[in-house]
Amino acid sequence: MRHLRAINQKANRVQQSLAPEPPGSAEDVVALQDGSGTPQQPEGPHIPLGCSLVFQPGWEADRNGGTAGLCQPVERDLFDCHRGCFWPAHVPDQLNHSPDWTGKCAAAQKDWRKIDLIFP
Amino acid sequence: MTYLSRGEYHTFAAADRQFLYLVPSAAVFALDEPAQALLDALADRPLPRQELLDTMSARFPDLDLDQTLEELEQVQAIRLTSNVGPAPVIPLTPVPAVPSVPLTTAVLNVTNQCNLSCGYFYEYSEDKIVDTATGAQPKFMSEETACQGIDLLMNESGDNRVVHVSFFGGETLMNYPVLRRVVPYARAQASARHKHVEFNLTTNATLLTEDMINFLADEDIAVTVSMDGPRELQNRFRVFHDGSPSYDVVLPRVKALLARHHSRPIGARVTLTSQVSDVVTIFRHLTDEIGFQEVGFAPVTTSPNRDHALDGSGFDHMVGQFKTLANEFLEAAATDRHHGFSNVSETLEEIHKGASKAYPCGAGLGLVGVATGGDVALCHRFAGSDDHKLGSVSEGLDREAQTQFLERHHLANKPDCHSCWARPLCSGGCYHEAHTRYGTSTHANLHYCDWIREWTDVCLRIYGELAERNPAFLSRFD
């Protein structure tokens, strides 16, 4: 920091927490980590979460360039795009008119055919 | 539209510099001129980012103000808002109480009897919580109960390497025989658990004998003497049951104590009332003339309608005198000299560490009070009160009652405090004071908010001055 100077112990801790970590010292945040501390994917370049930020191997293509070993099934995209991502996928208005449009779809990969057809 | 608005902080000037005390983090930063100017510009109303930068760039044409803004945003001195009005008060989120906080301190009320009859003392005056004359609690704590209190402290202290035992009363020395036996017992218990135990004791000093003084010195027991100052002030409230004055009884005994006991600083504790409020005179007498190393002052805890209660002008007078002593403290500390005004040093330590408290003190958290009969309560001031009971020495600590207490008393439940910049240090103030004033320990002590803020500001300025002039002094709090 150039304009603020830490004076007490707490300020020093705040400053430390804000200091940029040296390259390579931090673990990447990678999709589908189980929190056990053991990386499920080999270390590599930084891959931000969210499909619109970069092309994400393992999401649209597996490590071999095919679709057999995707880290998430392609059917999940419908949900991940409209719930987990800022980009609103073209889905029905589940807040007002069609709150139950996925009511019969317990698991996307298995039940995606049960999703209701909605006509506006 | 997005605006930049001021975050929660208090600015103060010291050593020709501007400082920032951030809330709720309690971090203290020194500001440079551009950072201060940006905060000033947002002091009254939020502004759009570009408007703020345009205004300031004329004043600081060569600076990258984006960088300054970013730093202020990172420490949350500035925050984003979509509202042009005053920054909203953000309600605090209650944090679930940790169910098993280890104990650090047990205060043993070894007796609820006293040979003095101080008109203002909460334990006997009209403000009392517990009936010590005809109530269920015995007048003196038995050796067995005291030892059980020690066991409770040891058993509930978890991984704490150091535990503290405080002896309190009544007049503590009226139960001297039990003190003599419980100190070695506590040492043995601590040693068996590879812990270290420290003792302190509060007394009015009227009963001190040579044997007692030797015991206190040999056993390394820190002593606080309740004393109100020069003869006239001491004798105003601190009298025996027959009304006879105590000063001339106390003085030779205190001097003997100070002459013999050097292993711990011996402190005086002064209770300020509407009739005893001459802080500077009292301080001079107790330090220069009698020889106490530390003197702490506290306004009397009482209902506002009592004659001895401090009113608004009384508080103002008190703060004015505190400031005089605080400035003396600053000049002493800046040149590495000792000054015994303990009210300042305690607050400086909390500022240095950046304490941001969800609870005003350790009562019911790491500290408990044990009543003469063995009931465990929030602290010594509530010892024996059924409404504030947290178990007993025979049945153990009632962790469920403790959890309920902590949930009810969390700062998040004191909305009056949520807009106050002094809350990291005050956290609503003393439970007992609140109980006496408002009838419930959950209430914030609103009657001294202005005083707390003024006093905290004084201590912050001293902290800022010392940080610039003699930072080595502050490192003693590391």
Chai-1 contact restraints between the chains, C-beta under 6 A:
chainA,res_idxA,chainB,res_idxB,connection_type,confidence,min_distance_angstrom,max_distance_angstrom,comment,restraint_id
A,M1,B,E71,contact,1.0,0.0,6.0,A-B,restraint_1
A,H3,B,D32,contact,1.0,0.0,6.0,A-B,restraint_2
A,H3,B,A35,contact,1.0,0.0,6.0,A-B,restraint_3
A,H3,B,T68,contact,1.0,0.0,6.0,A-B,restraint_4
A,H3,B,E71,contact,1.0,0.0,6.0,A-B,restraint_5
A,L4,B,F29,contact,1.0,0.0,6.0,A-B,restraint_6
A,L4,B,E71,contact,1.0,0.0,6.0,A-B,restraint_7
A,R5,B,A30,contact,1.0,0.0,6.0,A-B,restraint_8
A,A6,B,F29,contact,1.0,0.0,6.0,A-B,restraint_9
A,I7,B,V28,contact,1.0,0.0,6.0,A-B,restraint_10
A,I7,B,A30,contact,1.0,0.0,6.0,A-B,restraint_11
A,I7,B,A467,contact,1.0,0.0,6.0,A-B,restraint_12
A,N8,B,V28,contact,1.0,0.0,6.0,A-B,restraint_13
A,N8,B,H352,contact,1.0,0.0,6.0,A-B,restraint_14
A,N8,B,G354,contact,1.0,0.0,6.0,A-B,restraint_15
A,Q9,B,K353,contact,1.0,0.0,6.0,A-B,restraint_16
A,Q9,B,G354,contact,1.0,0.0,6.0,A-B,restraint_17
A,K10,B,S25,contact,1.0,0.0,6.0,A-B,restraint_18
A,K10,B,A26,contact,1.0,0.0,6.0,A-B,restraint_19
A,K10,B,A27,contact,1.0,0.0,6.0,A-B,restraint_20
A,K10,B,G354,contact,1.0,0.0,6.0,A-B,restraint_21
A,A11,B,A27,contact,1.0,0.0,6.0,A-B,restraint_22
A,A11,B,V28,contact,1.0,0.0,6.0,A-B,restraint_23
A,A11,B,F29,contact,1.0,0.0,6.0,A-B,restraint_24
A,V14,B,A27,contact,1.0,0.0,6.0,A-B,restraint_25
A,V14,B,V75,contact,1.0,0.0,6.0,A-B,restraint_26
A,L18,B,Q74,contact,1.0,0.0,6.0,A-B,restraint_27
